[in-house]
Amino acid sequence: MSRGFSGVPGNIQAMMKQAQKMQQQLEKLQQDSTQITAEGSAGGGMVVAVANAKSQLVSVTVAKDVVNPDDIGMLQDLFVAAANEALSKAQETLKAEMSKVTGGASIPGMF
């Protein structure tokens, strides 16, 4: 049996290589997070928002039928609801991708 520091069993070099590989994968995921997108909708699909995992709104689509100059408040509410749903889904997708890399371990300070 190989021994690490202070007589602790284990292969420290293999653990270090694995940690380095995980770090590289997490860095790549962080760089690619603008490519991870999710869609949210409101009003039965009348307003659709797309956001990325960097918490950025990418696009908003509004159906003509929902635009009513006499009820701007409703349109604003639909925008907020669709954007929040898209942002939430994008973050969930990012967490799932991170979990694949980390094997489910939570790493504080990542994303």
N, C-alpha and C positions, 0 to 999 in steps of 0.2 A: 504494500500500500504506500502510495507516495504521500509525503507530508508537506503542508504549506508552511506558512509562517508560524512560529511558536509551537510547532508540533501539531498544528491543526490538520487533520486529514483532508485530502482533496487536491485537485489539480488546479492550482491558482492560474496558471497560464491559460488553460482551457476556459476557465471562468472569465478571465480578462478578455479573451478573444470573443467570447459570446456577448459580453457586455458591450464591447466595441462595435460588434455587428449590430446589436440592438440599437445602439446610439446612432449609427449611420442610417438605419432604417427609419428611426424616428425623425431624424433631420430631414430625410428625403420626404417623408410624409408631411412634415411641416412645410417644406417648400412646395409640395404639390397640393396643399390644402385649398388653394384657390381653384383647383380643378374639381374638387369635391363639391357638388352642388345638390340642392334639394329644392323642391317646389312646394309652395303653400298656396292654398286658394281660399276664397271667402265668397259668400253670396252665391253659393251653388256654382262656383267656377267663373263668376262674372269678373272677379279680380284675381289674377294669378301673379304671384311673386316668385322669383328665383333668387336664392341666396347661396353663397359659398361658405365653406368651413372657416374662413377668415372673418366671419360675421359681417360680410359685405353684401349689400343688396345688388344683384347682378342685373335683374330686369323686372319690369312690372308691365302686365298686359291688362287692359281694361276693356270690357265689352261695351259697345256703344249704348246698349240698352240701359246700362247702369248709370250713365251720365245724366244727371238731372240737376240743372242749375238751381232749382228751388230746394234741393236737399243735398247740399255739399257735405254736410255732417255725416250722412250715411256713407258716402263715397270715401271719406277720410277714415271712418271706422273700418270699412272693408280693406282699405290699404294696410292699415295697422295690423288687422287680423291676419291677412295673407302674408305679410312680411314676417310677422312673429312666428307663424307656423313654418315658413321656409327656413328661417334662421334656426329654429329649434330642431328641425329635421336634419339640417346640415351639421349641426353640432353632434347630434346622435350618431350620424354616419361617421363623423370623424372619430368619435369615441370608440365605435365598433372597429374601425380600421386600426386604431391605436391598440386596442385589446388584442387584435390578431398578432401584432408585433411583440407586445409585452407578455403575451400569454395570460392576459387578464389582470396582471399586476398594475396597480395605479402608481404612476410616477408623479409626485408633486412638482408643480411648476411647468409641466408640459402642456402647451396650448392654453 
